[in-house]
């Protein structure tokens, strides 16, 4: 695959009959938003053209949303699907290629019956996307069961009349209608993708012949579309361990065979198979495995036919099948030793970057409490591109904020903190709850107000009564100007951090946690929820 930017010849090369398939049309799915302002044109949210081979194609436009779905009072969302002829899709592609040269947002007719607003766009190189659910862009591609080439027009503006909450709601509404998940792929908002599925060769991979496993051999069974005549393919396999290529093999084959054997493949740490069309130079299939193929060294359980009885407190006595595990010994001891070294090094690296830390495992509690607080101060000051810092802790108090957020070294950075009156045991009895809460609020206010708050831009809110909802988890959220967001699970409330054993770790799905924080923050907008507020 050439790494140059895609152009008109890229489309023609990928659509050529017998190269990736025998396509005769494109299925287009377009997601848009529309303002209520009269005569306003729709704004592209995401559009994908998928090359297909179909009989009896209906080229009429279809709305997948029976009516426009409101996102805000002014903005609604719709989704349309339409099949277009290959030549029409090609002409749209050419128009988009020309559009990318003007470097500014504009209206463009992309062949769906009306002009749409597009941001300024860049065209990405043609790329092959394997069938692998861990690859993020597969969440917006359609039926990528064998791998696909894509050419993507990337919206570099991302200027939509929606705030973060609206975008969250928009992505949720989209996913209710079609399996396109833009929630976890917001960098694709506004983009247009052309997808060319690989539909010529359909391989399956195995490591056994006649039931016998051979760690030095890999077998590929395959079927090839018989309309693709006189083509040569090449299967290439690499094996990796610890960043080292431990095995390599390549073999040419044609449609006249139905199986190939790749010898010298050393099933070890990671295996990658690539099948290439030697005529077109295109990738047809990619398979990657982290231990799946070598997984014949896992523990095999032998059923001895014995049964033991288990009595549960609330369930009558039942019989449960039991098995006796008889592990197959690992053939290579150095594999285990390398993995242990990688584990130890990984843990050391995680601790250095504060992605994973343990406290009070075998150290003095007072020292550990200070170490944990210093780690939080390090995180909020580590990157000068910080834009917003949030603390979410049901037991959060003014003392905790003074020990953490007040250590921010950056002038006027937005800081937000949420606590809970319920967790702080301020709502013991209905008659006393309001009195207890107001007393606590006054104490927190006075502590913060009497402290040196030079350069501090902070608002402290508390969930109580009918406002918001009770919560349990504790998070530190740091957002940056480049729209990145990192979230750490504290493992313990700040009033006890480091004093007992707990784990502090960087977590995945940071955007979802930030969205949850923002939703609760909005629900705590009532003046009674505001404990302390100060701007610069």
N, C-alpha and C positions, 0 to 999 in steps of 0.2 A: 504494500500500500504506500502510495506516495504521500509525503507529509506536506505538500504544498496546499495552498488554499484551494478550495473547490471552485470550479468554474463550469461553464456550459458543457464542456467535454466530459466532466465528471458525471453529470447526470446521464448523458448519452451512453457513457461506458457502462454504468451500473444498470441501465434499463435495457440494454441490448439483449434480445432474446437468446436464451441459453447461457447467459453469463451468470446471473444469480437466480433466474427463474424465467418464466414465460408470461410476463405481465402484460395485461391488456387494458388496465385502468388504474386509477388511484382512488382509494377511499379517503375522503377528507373529513376530519372532525375539527370544528372550530369553536372555541369558547370565547365569548365576548362579554363585555359589560356595556351598558347603555345608560346615559344620563337622561333624565326626564325633560331636559331643556329641548324645546321643539327644534327639529331639523339637525339635531346632533347626530354625528356618525358614531357607529360602534367602535369600541377600543378593543384591540386584540389582546386577549389574556394568554391564550395558547392555541396554536393550530398545528395539526400534524397531517401530512399526506402519506398514506401507506400504499405502496405498490401491491397490486393484487392481480390474481388471475381468476376471472369470474365468467360465468355464462348468464345470459339473460339479465343484463345489468339495467337497473332502474336509475336513470340519471336525475330524477326529481329530488329536490332538496327536502330534507326531513328535519323537523325540530325535535330534538331529544327531550327538551323541556316543553311540557304541554303549554306552559305560559312562562313569561319572564319571572325569574325568582328574585324577590327583593333582597338586597344586601344591606342597603341603608335606605333612608327615606327618599333619597334622590337617585340612587344607583341600583340597577337590576342586572341580573346575569342570564344569559341564554346559551344554549349549545345547539349547533346545527351539524348535520351529517349530509354529505353529498358525494356521490361517485362522479368523477370527472374523467374524461378521456385522457390517455397518456400525453397526447400532444398539448392539450390544454394545461395539464400540470407542468409540462415542460416550459410552456410560455410563461406561466406564473413564476417558475423558477428563474427564468431569464430576467423577468421584470425585477425580481428580488435581488438578483446579482447586480443589476444596474442601480437599484435603490441604495444598496450598501455604499456606493461611491459618493453619495451626496452628504453623508455624515451628519444628518439632522433628521428630526422626526417629521412625519408628513402623513398624508392620506395615500392609500394605494388600493387598487382593486386586485385582490388575490384570487379572483375567479369564482367567488361565491355569491355574486349577485349585487354586491354593494361595496363601496370603498370602506376601509377600516383605518383607524388611527394606528400607526406603528411608531415605535421609538426609533432612534438611530441604531442601525444594525451593523454587525460584523458577521462575515461568513466564516464558519469554522471549517477546518480540513475534513474531507470525507474520512469517516472513522468506522471501524468494525466494533459492534457491541455484542459480546458473547451472551449466550443464554445463561445468566447467573443472577439470581435474585439479590445478591449482595451488591450488584452494580447499580448505583442510584438511578441512572437514567432509564433503567428498565421499568421503573414505576410509571413512566409516561408513554412507553412504547407499546404497540399492540401485537400480541401473539408472537413474541420474539422467542419461539421455541427452538430455533436452530441457529440463532445469531442473525444480525442484520447490519448492513451498512447504513449509516445516517449522514445526511448533510444538514447542518443546523445553522439557521440565521438567528444570531444572538442579539436580543434587545439589550443595549448597553445603557439605556436610560432608566428603565423600570419606574416610570413616572405615571402612577395611577391615582385617581382621586379617592383613595382609600387609605385609612390608617392601618396600623398593625392588626388591631382586632377585626376590622372589616376584611382584611386579607385572609386572616384565619377563618372567618365565617365563610368567605367565598370559596376557599379550598375545600372546606368541609361539604358545602353544597354541591360542588363539582363532583366530589367522590361519591355522593349519594346517587348521582345519575349515571356516571360512567367510571370504570376503574382506572382513572388517571389521577395519580396522587401527587399533586403539586404542593401539598403541605410540607413534605420533606424535601422538596426540590424547588424552592422559591426562586432560585437563581434562573430558573427556566420560564418564569412568568414573562409574557410578552414575546416569547420565542416562536419561531416557525421551523418545523422539522420535516424533512423528507426521509422516509424510512423505506429501505429496499431489503426485504427479508431474503435470507439465503434459503433457496428452495430447490436446489439441484441435487445435493448429496445429503443423505440422512444416515449418519453413522451411529453405532453404539459401541461402547468400550467395555472390555473385560480383561481380567488378568488370569483367567483359568482356561485350560484346554482339556476337554473331557473330564472336568471336575478337579483337575490338578492345578494347583497354584504354583507358578514359576516366577520368582521375584525379578528375573532378568528378561521377561517377555511381556509384551502388551499386545492384545489382539483387537482388531477393529473390524467389526461386521458393518456393512453399509449397503444402502440401496441408492441407485442413481437414476434420475429421470431419464428414461430411454430416449427422449427427444434430444438430449445433449450428447451428440455423437462425437467420436474421434477426439476426446479430451484426455489430457493427462493430469493427474493429481499427484501431490506429494504430501505424505504424512511425516511430520517432524515432531519428535518428542524430546523434551528436556526434563531432567530430574535435578532438583536442587536440594541441598542441605546446608543450612547455616550460611547461605549466600554463595555457596560453591556449586558449580555444575558437576554433579556426580554421575550423570549418565546422559547420553545423547544418541539418537538414532534417526535416520531419515530413509524413506523408501518411496519410490514412484509406483503408481498403480493406475489402472484405467477402469472404465465401466464394465470391461469383460470379466473382471474378478469380483468376488463378493466377500473376500476376507483378506486382510494382510496381517503379517506378524512382524512386529518391531522387536528385534533382538538387541540385547545389550542395555536395555532400559533397567535401571537399578532403582526399584521402588523404595523410596527412602523418606524424604521429608515433603517435597512438593513435586508434583508431576504436571507438566503442561503439554498438551497435544494441540498442534495446529495443522489443519488440512488446507492446502493451497491449490488453487487452479493454476497450473503452469502455463496454460494458454493465455489467460487474462491477467495473471499476476495477483488476482484477488484472493483474500482469505475467504474460505467457505465455512469453516467451523473451528471453534476453539473450545477446548475442555481443560479446566484447571482443577487440580485436586490437592487439598492439604491433608494427606494421610488417608483419603478414601480408598485409593487403589492399594496402598500398602496396608489397608485395614485388615488384612488377613492375619495379622499378628495380635488382634484383639482377643479378649477373653472369650472362649467358647464354653458354653454351659451344657453339661450333659444331664439329661433328665433320667434320674434313677428310678422313677416310678413310685417314689415314697410320698406320703402325705403326712402333714402334722396339723393338729387342731389348734385354732386360735379363738380365744373367747374375747369378744369386745363388750364394753360396758352396756351398750344400748342395742346390741345386735345379737341374735341367737348364734350359737356355735356354728361355725362354718368351716369348711375344709379349703385349704389354700395349697395349690401346687407348690412344691419346693424343688429347687435344683441345687446341685452341687457344682460349683464352679471349678473348672480345671484349666487354668490359663496355659496357653501355648507360650513357651518361653521366647523372649525376644532373641532373634538370631544375632543381632549386632549390639554388643554391650556399649560400644562407643557412641551409638545413637542415644542411649539413655544418659550417658555422661555429658554429651553435647547439649541435650535438652535441659539438663539440670543447670549447666553453666548459663544458658540463655535465660532460664527462669530467674536465676540469681541476679544476672545483669539487668534484666528487665525490671525487677523489683527495685534495684538500686537506682536505675534511671527514673522510675516513677516517683521515688521518694525525693530525688534531687529536684524534680520539676514540680513537686507538690501535687502530683496527680493521684498519689496514693500514700497516705501516712497513717501510722498507728501511734496511739498515745497511751501512756500508763501501762505498757505491757510489762516492763520490768524496771521502771525508773521512778524517781521521786515525784509525787503528785504535784507539788508546788512548781517544780521545774517544768513538768509536762504541761501544766496550765499555761505558763508563760510561753513555752515553745509553741503551743497551739495558737495562742493569740498572735505571736510574732509571725507565724506562717500566714495567718489571715491578713495581717498588715502587709506582708510581702506581696500577696496576691493582688490586693487592691492598689498597690503602687508599682506593680511590675511593668506595666505597659503605659506609656505616656499618651497612647491613643484612646484611653478609656473615656467613655461617654456617659455611662450610667452604672451605678453600683446598687444592688438590692440585697437586703438581709430579710430572710423569711424564717421566723423562729417563734413558736407559740409562747415561749417564756421570755421573750426579748424585753430588756429593760433599758433605762437610761444608762446605767453602769456598763452594760454590754456595748451599747453604741459608743460610749466614750472610750472604751477599750479597743474598738475596731474602726468604725467609720470616721471617727474624729482624728484618726491617724492618717487619713488621706492627705497626700502631699500635693494634690493637684487642685488648683483654684477653681471654684465654681462648678465642679463636677456634680451632676445630678445624683443624689443619693436618696433611696427610698427604703423604709423599714416597716415591717408588719409584725405585730405581736397579737396575742389573744387573751382577752380577759378571762375566758373560760379556763384555759390552761394555767393561767396565773392564779387560779382559784379566787377570783374576785367576784364571782357570781354564785356565792354559796347558797343564799336564800333569795327568793324573789323580792322580798321587802328590803333586803339589805344590799342587793346587787348593785343598784344604781349608785347608792351612797359609797360603797366600797370602791367601785370603779372610778368615780369622780375624785375620791381621795387619792387613789393610785395615780390617776392622770396628773393631778396637781403636783405630787411628789416627783414624777418623771419630768414634768415641765420645769420645775424649779431647778432640778439638777442640771438639765441641759441648758437652761437659760442663764445659769450662773457660771457656765464654763466658757472658756475662750473659743469662740466659734469663727475666728477669722478665716475667710475664704470658704466657709462651709455652706453648701446648698443642700438642705436635707429636710425631708418630711417624714414624720413618724406617725403611723396610723395603727389603730388597734381594733381587732374584730370583737364585737360584743353584742349581746342582745339579738335583735333581728337582723343586724347588719352583717353581711357576709356569711361565712360558714366556718365551723370548727376545723382545724387542721392539725396535723401531727408532725410531718417531715420538716427538717431544717435545711435551708439552702443559702449559699452565697452565690449571687448572680453578678457577673461582670460583663457588661456590653461595651463594644468598641465602635469607633467611628466608621470602620469598614464593614459594619453590620454583623461582625462575628459576635458570638455570645458563648461564654463559658459558665458552667454551673458546677459547683462543688456541693456534695452532700456532707453536712457537718458531722453527722453521726450522733451528735450530742448537742443539747442546747448550749448557748454561749455561757450561761451561768455555771455550767459544769464541765465545760470543754477541757479535755486533758486530765481531769481529776479521776476518771475511771477509764478502763480500757474501752476504746472505740476506734472506729476507722473513719478517716476523712478522705474522700475520694472525688475525683473528677468524674462526672456522669455523662452518659450519652443523652440524646434527645433534648438538648439544652433549650431549643426553641419552644418545645411543648411546655417545659417548666416555666420559661419566661412568660408564655401566653397565659398559663394558669395563674401566675403571680399578677399579671396585668388585669386579668378578669376579676380577681379578688380585690385588687386595689381599687378598681372602678366601683365595686359594691360597697367599699368603705369610704365613699365620697362625702357622706353626711358629716356635718361639722362635729358631731359628738364623737366621731371616730378619730379625729385629728388630735394627737397627743402634743405634738410640737412641730413647728414649721418655721423654717428660716431660709431666705434666699440671700444672695450676695447683692 
